[in-house]
Amino acid sequence: MSGGEVAGILVAVFWAILVSFLAVALARLAQTLKATTKLVADVTDQAVPLLADASTAVRSAQTQIDRVDAIATDVQEVTSNASALSTTVASTFGGPLVKVAAFGYGVRRALGGRKEDVPVKSPRRTVIVGRRVPAARRSKRDRGNTGQ
């Protein structure tokens, strides 16, 4: 065997080894692609029902939100009606009731203030020498006596 034949055999052996490695790598790549394809198919099969359930849940939530919105609108209307009714009742009965209460208080005070067996007491006065009581604090009777 000549040097050229030995070199050709070496190149052929290296070429065979390289092709073997590439064949093994391609076979593993094909297995990985098959596993990936199967995984994507399984995820798709599971995701479609989950998305359908999620869509149903969102629709149900929207229906409940619409109901709550309707209830909130009704509550707001009832609140405004109650406020208007309260204002009406206060303006209709408030003034007359205050007047009746004041009249009742006056009658009680007039009838219950003096008893026949108890003498009428004059109000106590405190006299401070050298000081005058301002005109606003004097009673009408005091104003008449001082000449103001």
C-alpha positions, 0 to 999 in steps of 0.5 A, spaced: 500 500 500 502 506 497 501 512 501 496 515 497 492 509 499 493 509 506 491 516 506 484 515 502 483 509 507 484 514 513 479 519 510 474 514 509 474 512 516 474 519 519 468 520 514 464 514 516 465 516 523 463 523 522 457 520 518 455 516 524 456 521 529 451 526 525 446 520 524 446 519 531 445 526 532 439 527 527 436 521 530 436 524 537 434 530 534 428 527 531 426 524 537 426 530 541 422 533 535 417 528 536 416 529 544 416 536 543 410 535 538 406 530 543 407 535 548 404 541 544 399 537 542 397 535 550 398 542 552 393 544 546 388 538 548 388 541 556 388 548 554 382 548 550 377 546 556 381 550 561 380 556 556 372 554 555 372 554 563 375 561 564 370 564 558 364 561 562 367 564 569 368 571 566 361 571 563 358 569 569 362 574 573 360 579 568 352 577 569 353 578 577 357 585 576 351 587 572 346 584 577 350 588 583 350 594 578 342 594 578 342 593 585 346 599 587 342 603 582 336 601 586 339 602 593 341 609 590 334 611 588 331 608 595 336 613 598 335 619 594 327 617 596 328 616 603 332 623 603 327 627 600 321 623 605 326 625 611 326 633 608 319 633 607 317 630 614 322 635 617 319 641 614 312 639 614 312 636 622 318 639 624 316 647 625 309 645 628 312 640 633 317 645 635 312 650 636 308 645 640 313 643 644 315 650 646 308 651 648 308 645 652 314 647 656 311 654 657 305 652 660 309 647 664 313 652 667 307 657 668 303 652 672 309 648 675 313 654 677 309 657 683 306 654 688 301 657 693 305 655 700 312 657 697 314 665 697 317 668 691 324 668 692 327 674 689 334 673 685 340 673 688 345 679 686 352 680 688 355 687 689 362 688 687 364 695 690 367 699 684 365 695 678 359 696 673 355 690 670 355 691 662 349 694 660 348 687 656 348 683 662 343 688 666 336 686 666 330 690 664 328 692 671 336 694 672 336 698 666 330 702 668 333 704 675 339 707 672 336 711 667 339 708 661 
